[in-house]
Amino acid sequence: MRESGDILLEAVPKHIDMGSVVQEVTQTPGVRDFHDVHIWTITSGLYALSGHLLIEDQRVSECSQIIARVNQLLGQRYGLGHTTLQLECESCESSPVCDLGELRKESQTAES
């Protein structure tokens, strides 16, 4: 009954320490920060995670390596087999292939 309640409430599984997950993921090469993290049980024994990875500014092809390393860590260490990771970078204003800096400027202008 308690397990069913935790599943319905999307509670963090009792055997997973959220602080440890965040700390270990941020130690992954290329990851600067890990935030907006949610961990829950989909069904008995099946766990999910979603979160935002702040990464170093780099090419998209290099980002897949970071995601693979993080997913391997989460699966092997915590049994998290279903993950959704959103990549973010602080600033790509000097990059010819990234327009996040321009989008931020447009957003700030629209708010003014």
DRENDRENVO-968966 format. One record per residue (C-alpha): residue number from 1; residue in three letters; chain; x negated, y, z. Coordinates in Angstrom, 2 decimals. Layout:
N
NUM/Ala/A/X/Y/Z .
...
***
This chain:
112
1/Met/A/0.00/0.00/0.00 .
2/Arg/A/-2.79/2.40/0.94 .
3/Glu/A/-4.72/1.63/-2.28 .
4/Ser/A/-1.58/2.29/-4.33 .
5/Gly/A/-1.13/5.62/-2.56 .
6/Asp/A/-4.74/6.60/-3.26 .
7/Ile/A/-4.30/5.72/-6.94 .
8/Leu/A/-1.12/7.80/-7.21 .
9/Leu/A/-2.78/10.71/-5.40 .
10/Glu/A/-5.86/10.39/-7.63 .
11/Ala/A/-8.07/10.31/-4.55 .
12/Val/A/-11.82/9.79/-4.79 .
13/Pro/A/-12.48/6.06/-4.25 .
14/Lys/A/-13.67/5.46/-0.69 .
15/His/A/-16.90/3.75/-1.75 .
16/Ile/A/-18.06/6.74/-3.83 .
17/Asp/A/-19.77/9.73/-2.21 .
18/Met/A/-19.03/12.74/-4.40 .
19/Gly/A/-22.06/14.66/-3.09 .
20/Ser/A/-24.40/11.82/-4.03 .
21/Val/A/-22.92/11.59/-7.53 .
22/Val/A/-23.37/15.32/-8.13 .
23/Gln/A/-26.90/15.31/-6.71 .
24/Glu/A/-28.04/12.33/-8.79 .
25/Val/A/-26.51/13.64/-12.01 .
26/Thr/A/-28.20/17.05/-11.57 .
27/Gln/A/-31.54/15.23/-11.32 .
28/Thr/A/-31.06/13.87/-14.85 .
29/Pro/A/-33.56/15.45/-17.25 .
30/Gly/A/-31.89/18.27/-19.19 .
31/Val/A/-29.08/18.81/-16.66 .
32/Arg/A/-29.11/22.08/-14.71 .
33/Asp/A/-25.80/21.74/-12.87 .
34/Phe/A/-22.82/19.40/-12.55 .
35/His/A/-19.52/20.99/-11.49 .
36/Asp/A/-15.73/20.71/-11.75 .
37/Val/A/-16.22/17.03/-10.96 .
38/His/A/-13.21/14.78/-10.45 .
39/Ile/A/-13.41/11.08/-9.63 .
40/Trp/A/-10.35/8.89/-9.31 .
41/Thr/A/-9.06/5.34/-9.60 .
42/Ile/A/-7.09/4.49/-12.73 .
43/Thr/A/-6.10/1.07/-11.43 .
44/Ser/A/-7.62/-1.37/-8.96 .
45/Gly/A/-11.33/-1.65/-9.80 .
46/Leu/A/-11.25/0.81/-12.72 .
47/Tyr/A/-12.69/4.23/-11.91 .
48/Ala/A/-12.87/7.44/-13.92 .
49/Leu/A/-14.83/10.67/-13.78 .
50/Ser/A/-14.58/14.02/-15.50 .
51/Gly/A/-16.95/16.92/-15.08 .
52/His/A/-18.87/19.78/-16.64 .
53/Leu/A/-22.59/19.44/-17.32 .
54/Leu/A/-24.57/22.66/-17.53 .
55/Ile/A/-27.47/21.72/-19.78 .
56/Glu/A/-30.52/23.37/-21.22 .
57/Asp/A/-29.93/25.05/-24.57 .
58/Gln/A/-30.76/22.48/-27.25 .
59/Arg/A/-29.61/20.88/-30.47 .
60/Val/A/-26.44/18.79/-30.43 .
61/Ser/A/-28.38/15.67/-31.44 .
62/Glu/A/-30.41/15.95/-28.23 .
63/Cys/A/-27.26/16.34/-26.09 .
64/Ser/A/-26.17/12.78/-26.84 .
65/Gln/A/-29.26/11.53/-25.02 .
66/Ile/A/-28.28/13.46/-21.88 .
67/Ile/A/-24.73/12.07/-22.03 .
68/Ala/A/-26.08/8.53/-22.49 .
69/Arg/A/-28.42/8.87/-19.48 .
70/Val/A/-25.65/10.30/-17.28 .
71/Asn/A/-23.18/7.61/-18.35 .
72/Gln/A/-25.74/4.89/-17.67 .
73/Leu/A/-26.38/6.28/-14.18 .
74/Leu/A/-22.66/6.60/-13.41 .
75/Gly/A/-21.88/3.09/-14.65 .
76/Gln/A/-24.77/1.26/-13.01 .
77/Arg/A/-24.91/3.12/-9.70 .
78/Tyr/A/-21.23/3.91/-9.08 .
79/Gly/A/-19.21/1.60/-11.33 .
80/Leu/A/-17.71/4.54/-13.20 .
81/Gly/A/-16.89/3.12/-16.60 .
82/His/A/-14.58/5.80/-17.97 .
83/Thr/A/-16.12/9.28/-18.12 .
84/Thr/A/-15.34/12.55/-19.80 .
85/Leu/A/-18.22/15.03/-19.77 .
86/Gln/A/-17.95/18.58/-21.05 .
87/Leu/A/-21.24/20.20/-22.02 .
88/Glu/A/-21.96/23.84/-21.27 .
89/Cys/A/-25.01/26.05/-21.65 .
90/Glu/A/-25.68/29.34/-19.94 .
91/Ser/A/-26.50/31.29/-23.05 .
92/Cys/A/-27.20/30.56/-26.68 .
93/Glu/A/-27.33/34.16/-27.85 .
94/Ser/A/-30.71/33.69/-29.52 .
95/Ser/A/-29.74/30.42/-31.22 .
96/Pro/A/-28.67/30.54/-34.88 .
97/Val/A/-26.54/27.39/-34.43 .
98/Cys/A/-24.60/28.35/-31.29 .
99/Asp/A/-21.91/31.02/-31.10 .
100/Leu/A/-21.08/30.79/-27.37 .
101/Gly/A/-22.76/34.14/-26.77 .
102/Glu/A/-20.57/35.77/-29.41 .
103/Leu/A/-17.43/34.11/-28.01 .
104/Arg/A/-18.24/35.46/-24.53 .
105/Lys/A/-18.73/38.97/-25.93 .
106/Glu/A/-15.40/38.77/-27.78 .
107/Ser/A/-13.65/37.50/-24.66 .
108/Gln/A/-15.10/40.31/-22.50 .
109/Thr/A/-14.12/42.90/-25.10 .
110/Ala/A/-10.56/41.57/-25.23 .
111/Glu/A/-10.27/41.73/-21.42 .
112/Ser/A/-11.37/45.40/-21.36 .
***
